[in-house]
Amino acid sequence: MDYQLRQATPDDAEAVVHLHTLAHEQAYAHLMSADFFRSRRASIPERVERRRPYLAVDEPRIIALDADNRLVGLADAGPPRDDDGPEDLELYSIFTLDHTHGTGLGAALLEAAIGGSAAYLWVLAENPRAFAFYAKHGFRPDGKTGLLPPEWEKVPELRMTRPAVGR
């Protein structure tokens, strides 16, 4: 299946939040409570409004559209959010809907968001599919671990880094 990748705009905020919500449900159902997902769904309107300014930047906010112009994936990156960020670029997230797994969409989003740059990211510790994807693309755990905040149920996460890769 072919996908169109493009920079998101504030007009995409509602679709992005809905995709993010569905992707979380698909990827994290084994990690998060039903209450967490109910809360995320209930907060969609306010999250849409918070997302608009986030999408009004030049930093990578990449979305993927399928042949029917439906949003099926996203990736975003930017300056490190950690005081001790090991690289000057952080991959904030990549999400694709389940039905796109194995199509190469994740790799295309990764390339669009960070290219061959050195980067780091945080991944949920109990997300073996994501861990394997990032490892395949050169990311390795750097020993730093953490917990998501209480509103994210303090799920454990670990940091992965990747040096710049040749083209």
N, C-alpha and C positions, 0 to 999 in steps of 0.2 A: 504494500500500500504506500502511496506517495503522500507526503505531508508538506505543507507550506510552513516555513518558519519565518517569523517576523518579530520585530520589536513591539512589545505591548504598548498600548496607550491608555490614558485614564478612561477612555470609553470602553475598554475591555475589563474594567474592574469587576463588574458583576459576574461575567463569565469566568474570570480568573478565580474569584472566591468560590464559586460553585465547583469548579474543577478541583481546586485545592481541597475542598471539603470532601468530595467524592474520593479523591485520590488518598486522602488520609484514612477514610473508612476502608478502602480496599487494602492499603498497605499496613495499617496498624490495628486492624480488628483484633488481632491476637494479643495486642499489647495494652490497649486502652479500654476503659469501661464504656458501657452503653451510655452512661450519664455524660461522659466526656463528649461523645458524638452528638447527643441531644443538645448539649450546650453549644457546640460548634454550629449546629444547624440553626438554633435559635438566634445566634449572634450574626448571622449572615448580613442583614441590612447594615449594621454598624461596621462590620468588617469591610463591606464594599466601600463605604465612605472613607475608611482609613486607608484602603488600598489605592484609591485614586491618586493621591500625591506621590505615593511610592512608585507608581507607574509613569509619572511625569518627569523622568530623569533620563540621562544619556547612558547610564550604566546598563549592562545587559539585563533586560527583563523580556526574555524570549518566550513566545508562545508558539505552539504547534497546532495547526488546523488540518483536519482531514479533508478528503475530497468533497464532503458535504458541508464544508466550512464550519465544522463543529470543533470546539477546543478539546484537544486530547492530551496535551502535555504542556509543561512549562519548565523553565530554568531561569535562575537569577543568580547574579554574582556582583561583587563589589569590594570595597575596602574591608579590611579585617574588622570584625566586631570585637575580637578579643584583644586585651591589652598585650598579651604575649603571642599574638598571631605569628606563626612561624613563616608565613609568606605574605606578600603585599596584596594578595588577591584571595578572597574567600568565595567558594561556591556555596551560596546560601541554600539552594535546593534544586532538585530535579524531581519532577513527578510526571508520570505517564499513566494513563488509565490501563487497567489490566489487559484489555483486548489488544493493546498495542505492544505488549511485551514480546520481545524476540524479533521485532521488525527493524531494529536499528535506530528507532526514534530516540531512545535515550542517548546513544552515542552522538547522534546529530545535535541534540540539545546541548550536550556537554561541549562539543566543539564550538557551537555558536556562542555559548556563554563564556568559556575561558580559553578556547583554542589550545595552543600548546604551552600556555603560561604555567609557571609554577603556581600552585594553589593549595589551599587546604579546605577542609569541610568537616562538619560534624554529622555522624550517622548514628541512628539508634542502635544500641549494642545488640538487641535481639531482632535485627532486621537482616537476616542472612542474604536475601536476594540483593538488597542494596549494597551490602558489604562486598559481595562477589562482583557486582557491577563495577564498583569503584576500584577494587583490586585489579580487575581486568584492564582498567584504564590507568594503571600506574600508581594509584594511591595506596599508602601503607599506614597502619596505625603508628602514631608517634608517641604513644604512652600516656597521653593526656586523656582523662576521662571526666565526666561530669554527670549531673542530673538535670533534666529539664525542670522548669519551675513548677510549683505546686498546681497551677491551673492546667499543666500538661502532665499531671500525675507523677511527677518526679521520675520519669522513665530514664534509665541509664543511657548515656551516649558516649561515644568515643570519637576522638579527633583523628583524621587521616590527612596525610600530606602527600604531595607529588612534586618532584622537581620539574622544571621546564622539560618538555619533550620536543625532540627534533621533528622537523617537517619533512 
